[in-house]
Amino acid sequence: MSAPRTVPVTGWGRTAPTAARLIRPRSYEETVAAVRSCGARGGIARGLGRAYGDAAQNAGGAVLDMTGLDRIHAIDADTGTLLCDAGVSLHRLMEVLLPLGWFVPVTPGTRYVTVGGALGADIHGKNHHVSGSFSRHVLSFELLTADGAVHSVGRGTPLFDATCGGMGLTGIILTVTLQLHPVETAYMTVDTERAADLDDLLARLAATDHRHRYSVAWIDLLARGGALGRAVLTRGDHAPLDALPAGSRARHRPLAFRPSRLPAPPPMLPEGLLTRRTVGWFNELWYRKAPHARAGELQPLAAFFHPLDGVPHWNRIYGRGGFVQYQFVVGHGHEDTLRRIVARLSERRCPSFLAVLKRFGDADPGWLSFPRPGWTLALDIPAGLPGLAAFLDELDEEVAAAGGRVYLAKDSRLRPDLLTAMYPRVDDFRELRAEIDPHGVFVSDLARRLGL
């Protein structure tokens, strides 16, 4: 285990850094020792740092970098089950699994997250309406709790449901056993179409989502009037082998994983690049270049699932001030709330060019798991936008009043008084935490802020 060092730690949004002792264990035994040495301010596990807010920060305490535990222990290529350390990244799993004809069952917009982080945040992807969240495909996991014991945790138990979406606060996930998804190629067949406005988009999603495993829409949040909520809708499915052109490079090596990467932006870009005007130009170009309707386009997996991963450190484009990633969900029957929020974002001219809407399917049992049946909108906003905090507080209140919630893995500013309205099982979560971690060994900036 490397010697701890005190460093500033921040989320992917690069707002509100706090200093913590960074510890990088390289074995289970070192992880136990690290937990015992956390001190009065406790510790929290951290993966690849892609939580946007303060979930993997711990001011004045310890942060345990778990990426040193990154072994793949076993793969059953017949049944598609995997046993791996929690520090393994989804990127590494794709490198290993695709040549065997298997794919991760759920992936978010980046493959640079760890398996432990995926479970702790109970991530979702473009296939939630079909496949649910990450925890639905987890068969079991090993969890190191505050007393130094390692528990084998299976589905249907309170500890399983508290850990899935529990943001690392029940303990440190050591290993995960995961059910994989079979594929014939490393390509997708993709349908793309424009939606003229928000109502048109919702109607298309509700009517045809069931035909595709993956579905997502980019929304122009600067569009107004009759074009309010105009969008580009993209649906995809894993391409079968016979969809690849005969004699092509793809057909010759159908399961090859070849993600491309562009040069990284400079360490610091000037402030003010993402203005209403520049984002407006981008949104207009993005919408106009999309086809009115195109079916069956072949795309590599990386291009379909993780386009931003091709730009290392893309979060630098927001400058020194960083950005806020805001994601909420409201249930079916609350489309008026979604319309009002989209209209308010448009009226305020929020310069967001990464705004996506998806339809969620059935929820999974995690007590703090984010998805529930309905509509989820995620958007990025430069953190320095005047009046942003008060504006987002108002949106939070609208979301809570509609029975919705915000995503804790992306949150950095939710008021604690709204947490219970958004997450009805939060008191159960607190009660279990008090039982298994009475001295608060596992804690984060997010946990302190929200009283978790």
N, C-alpha and C positions, 0 to 999 in steps of 0.2 A: 504494500500500500504506500503510495507516495505521501510525502509529508504534507499536512494540510497547509493551505495558504489562504490568506484573506484577500478576496477579490470582489469587485462590483459584479452583481448578477442582475440580469434583466430578462424579460420575456422577449419573444420575437418582435413585438411591437416597439421595443426599445424605449419604453417609458418607465419612469420611476425606478431606476436601479437602486438596489440596496446591497450593502456589503455583508458577506458571509464567509465562513471558513469552508473552502472547497476541499472535499475528501474524495479520493477515487479508489475505492476498493477493487481488488482484482480476483477475489475469491469469496465464497460464502462465509468462510471464517473471518476474513477481513471485514466483510459487511457487518457481521455480528459485533466485532470489535469497534467498528466505526459508530454503530448505533449506541453502544455503551459509553462512547466518549463524546457524545453530542453536547453535553453540558446543559445548563439551565435554560437556554433558548431553544433546545431541541434541534431536530433535523428534518429534512425532507429529501426524498429521492428526486433525481433529475435525470432526464434522458438526453435528447439532442436539442433541447431548448426551444421547441416549436410551439409550446403554449404561449399565446400572445400576451397574456397579462402576468400576474404575480403568483401563479399557482406553484411554480418551482423556485420561488425565492424565499429567503428566510433571514430577515434582517437581524444581524448580531448573533446568529446561530450557525448551524452547519447545513451545508447542501452536499448531498452524496451523489456524485457523478457515477451513474451505474453503467456507463457504456463500456467499462472494462470487463463486465460479465456478458460476453457476447458469443457464447458457444451454441452451436446447433447440436443437440445431443442425439436425436433420432428422427428419421423420416420413414414413414411407411408408405412407399410409393404405390402400393396396391389400394390402401384404404384412404390415403390422403390425410394422415394425421402426422402432426409435428410436435416434438418436444424441444424447446429451446430456452436459453436464458432470456430474462426480461430485457437485457441490454442490447439484444440483436435488433438491428434496424429493419424496417420493411424493405428498404432498398436491398439489403443483403439477402433477405429471404427471396426476393424476386430473382436475384442473380442465381441462387441455388435451386429454387423450386421450378422456375419456368422450363429449364431443360428436361425436367422430369414430368412435365405436363400438369403442373399444379400452380395455382395462383392464390394470393392472400384473399380471404373471403370478403374483407372490407378494407378499403383504403381511403384516407382523406385526400385533401388536395396536395399533399406532399408525401413522398415515400421516406423522407428523412425524419421519421419518428421511430421510437423504440416500441417493441412489443409491450413492455411494461407500461409505457406512456399511453399506448393505444388502449390498454385495458383500464388504466387509472382514469382516463378521460372518457372512456367508453365511446370511442370515435365512431363517426358515421361517414358514409360516402354517398356517391351518386346512386347507390342501389338500396337505400334504406327502405323504400316502398316495397321491395322484394325480399331483401336479405336481413333487414334490421341492423342493429349496431354490432360493434366488434364482439361484445360479450356473448352474443347469441351463438357464436362459433367457438367459444372457449369451453373446453371440456372440463378442465381443472387448472389450478395453479398452486404454487407453493408461496406462502406468505410468511415473512419474518415479522413477528409482532414485537411490541415494546419490551416484553419480558425476555426476549432473546430466543423464544421458541419458534420453530418452523412448523407451519401447519399446512397440510394438504387440504385444499379447499375445493369442494365440488359444487356443482350447480344445485340450486334449490335451498341453499343454506343462508342464514342471515349474513355471515361474513362474506360470502360470495356477492350477495346483492349490495352490501355496503361498500365493497371494494370496487365494483364495476361502476365507474363514474365518481368514485370517492376521492379523486385527486390526490392519491398517495397518503391519505390521512389515517388509514387503518393499519398501515405497515408497509414493508418493502416487498414488492413482488420479485421473487427470485427466478422462478421458471413458469412457463405457460405451456399447456397442451392444447393445441389448436386444430380444428377441423378445416381443411383446405378446400378450395374450389377447383374442379378439373377444367382444363383448357386444352385445345388442340393446337393453338398458335399463340404468338405474342403480338397479335394484331386485333383490332376492333373493326366491326362494320358500323359506320356512324351515319345517322340521319340528322340533317340540320335544316331548320326552317326559321323564318322570322314570325314573330307575333306582333301585331300592330299596336297593342296596348295591354294593360295588365289583365283586363277581363278576358281578352282573347287568349292570353297566355294561360290563365288558370283553367279556362275551358279546355284547351288543348291538353294540358297536363292531366286533368281529371278524366278525360275521355280516352286517352291513349297510353298513359304511363304503364299500364299493365302489360303492354306488348313488348316492353324493353326492360332489360335488367338494370340499365343505368340511364339516368335522366337528370339533366341540370339546365338551368336557364340563366344567361347573363342578362341583367336588367340595366337599362339606361336610366339612372336616377336623376339625371338632369333634364330629361324630356318632360314637356308640360302639355297642358291642354288635351287635345284628342289623342296625343301620342304618349300620355302618361303611362309609365311602366312598359314601354315598348321593349321588346326583348329578342334575343337569339336563343332558340331552344335547340339543345343538342341531346340526342338519345343514342345509345350504343349497346352492342352486344359483342361477346367474344366471337371472333371470326372462326368459323370451321376451316379445316384444311382445304377443302375444295373451293373456298372463296378466294384463295390466293392464286394469282395468275400462274398458269403452267410455264415452267422454264425460268421463272423469276428468281431473284436472289432470295426473296421471302419464302418462296415455295421450297427452295433448296435447303434453307435453314429456318423452318417455320417457328421454332421456339427460341430463337436467338434474341437476347435482350440487349438492345443497343441504344440506350438513352443518350441524347446529344446534350452538350453544354456550351453555353456562350461565355464570353469573358465576364468576370464579376464587375459590377459598378465600382467606381472609386470609393475608398473608405468613407468619405464624406462628400455628399453632393450639396450644392447651394440650396438654401431655403427658398421656397416660393416656386419651385418647378411645377408642383401640382396645384395649379390654380383652377378656379371655375372655368376660365377660358381654355387652358390647355387640356383639362379633362373633358371639357365639352367637345373640343376638336377630336380627341381620341374616341369618345363615345360615338360621335357622328360617323367617323371613319369605320369603326368596328361594326356598327349596325349596317352601314351601307355596303360594306364588303361581303357581308354574310349573304349566302344565296337565299332567294325566296323559298326554295325547297330543293333539297338534294338528298338522295337516298343511297345507301350502300357504299359510302366512301370508306376505303381502307385507311386506317391510321395505326401507327405503332402504339403500344400500350402507354408508353411514357408521354407521348403527345396528347393522348386523350385524357389520362388521369392527372398528370403532373406537369402541365406546361411551364409553370413558374420554376420548377426544379431545374430547368435548363438555364436559369440565370442565377448563379450563386450569389448569396447575400442580396437578394432583390429587395429586402426590407430597407436597404440604404437609400432607396430612391425618395424616401420621405424626409431626408435630411436629419439634422441633429435632434429635432423635436420628436421624431418617431410618429407612430400612428396608433389609432384605436381600431381594433377589429370588433365590430358589434354584430352579434348574431342572436336572433330571437326566434321562437316558434309560437304560433297560435293555432288552435285547433280548427278542424272543419266546423263550419257554421260561424266562424269569426272572420270571414273574408273582408267584412267592412273595416275591421281594425287594421288588417294588412293594407287595404286601400288608403285609409287615412294616414298611416305611417309613410307609405310611399309618396303620397301627396305632400306631406309635411317635409320630407327629405327633398323633394323636388322644389318646393316653395323656398326652402332655405338655401337651395343651390349648393348642397353638400358635394364637394368635389371628390366623388368616389368612382373609380373606374373598375374596381374589383367587387362588383355587387352580384351575388348569385342567389337564385331562389330554387328550392327543391321541395318536393312533396314527401313527407314522412309517412311511413306505414305504421304498423303496430309497434307499441313501445316494448322495451325489454324491462326486466324487473329491477334493475339497479335503482337504489333509492335516490341517488343524485344524478342518474343518467338523464341527459338532456332531451333526446328525441321523444316525441309523442305524436300521435296521428294529427296531421295538419300541414301547415305551410311554414317553412323556415327561410328567412332572409338573412344573409350575411353580407356585410359591407365594410370597407375600410375607409377611415376618415383621418386626415392629418390631425395629430393631437393638438396642434397649435391653433386650430380654428376657433375664432372668438365665440365665447358663449357655449362651447360644445358640451361642457359638463352639465349645465342646467338643461340643455336641450335633450340630452340622452336620458337624464333623470325623468323628464316628461314622457319620453317614449317608454321607459321602464314601467311607469305607472299605467300607461295604456295597455301594455303587454300583460301586466299582472291582473288588471281589471278584466281582461278577456280570458283569464285562466292560463296564460302562456308563461314562458320563462326565457331567460337569457342563458347562454352557454358559459358555464364556469371556466372551461378551458381557454376561453377567449376573453374573459372578463378581467377588468382592472379597476372598476369604479362603481359597481353596484352597491346601493345602500342596503345595509343589513336588514332594515325593517321590511323589505320586500321579499326577502329570501323565503320565508315560510309560505307566503302566498304562491310563490313560483314553484317551490319544491315541498309538497305536503308531507313527505317522509323525512324531512330534515330533523325533526325531534327524535325519531327512531335512530337516525344516524348518530346524533349527539349522544344518545343513551348508550349505544353500542360502543362508541369511542370512549366514553367515560368508563365503561366496564373493562375494555381490553387495554386501554392506555390511560390509566387514571392520573398519571403525572405529566401528560402532554408531551411525550417524547417526540411524537411526529407532529410537526406544526409547520405552517408556511405563512407568508404574508397574506395570502388569500384567506387562510383559516382565521387569522387574527382579525382581519378586516370584517369578515362576515360572521364571526362568532361560531365557527364550525368546531 
